[in-house]
Every structure is written in structure tokens, then in C-alpha cells.
């Protein structure tokens, strides 16, 4: 009886519900301070007036020949959008390759066929953009 009573009285509690969320609260404080602090410090440390040279458009160290508000050709934006589309689609290859190289080979044939279909769709889209002339600058 005495042994049973001794084991029940030595049990310690780790903490209450507020201490369980302490790491989350610390992370939240750092998540707020990390982006706000550089903005506030930059506000106080930057110069109040900029000179004429600072306000000019920067073109790789060369004096600009035209104003900064010139129009760009639509092809520039089309190539940029095509790059983003194909870049985002190829990001899906990495998780597939990691899963495909894993220990579970039960879906290997299905995953291989699915990836060939995916790459086929990418090739058809690339060929379509190439035939339409979307990849040419001139």
C-alpha cells in the first residue's frame, strides 16, 4: 500500500496549456519581428532626399538612351509567361523522381506511364509555342 502511494505522489506535470504553446508564440513573435524590423530600420537609416543620379533609371551602368516609360514588345511578356509555365510544370518532375526512386515499387509502371504522358503534353505545348513563333525575339 505504501509503495503504491509513493508512486502516485512522485508524478510531475510538465506544464499547463499555456506552456505547451510557448514555442508557437515565440515563433510567431520572430515571424512578425523578422520582416518588420528591417523595414523600420530602413525607414530611419535611409537618406531623406535623393540626388538626381539616384533617381535616374539604371541600365547596367550605361546612361539610358530613352525614358523609363517606353513600351515593351508583347513578345517579351509571352516568352516570360512561357518560361514560367514550363518552369512550374517541370517542378512536378522532382517529387515524382523522389517517389519513383523510393522503396515502394508497387506503382512503378503507372507512374512511369503517367510521367511519359506529362512530358508528352509538355513537348506538344513547347512545339505549339515554337511553331507560333512565340520564342523568337525579332
Residue pairs with C-beta under 8 A, 6 or more apart in sequence:
56 64
57 64
57 67
57 68
75 134
75 136
75 137
78 134
79 134
79 135
79 137
82 129
82 134
82 135
85 125
86 122
86 125
86 126
89 118
89 122
90 122
92 118
93 115
96 111
96 115
99 111
100 108
100 111
100 112
100 115
129 135
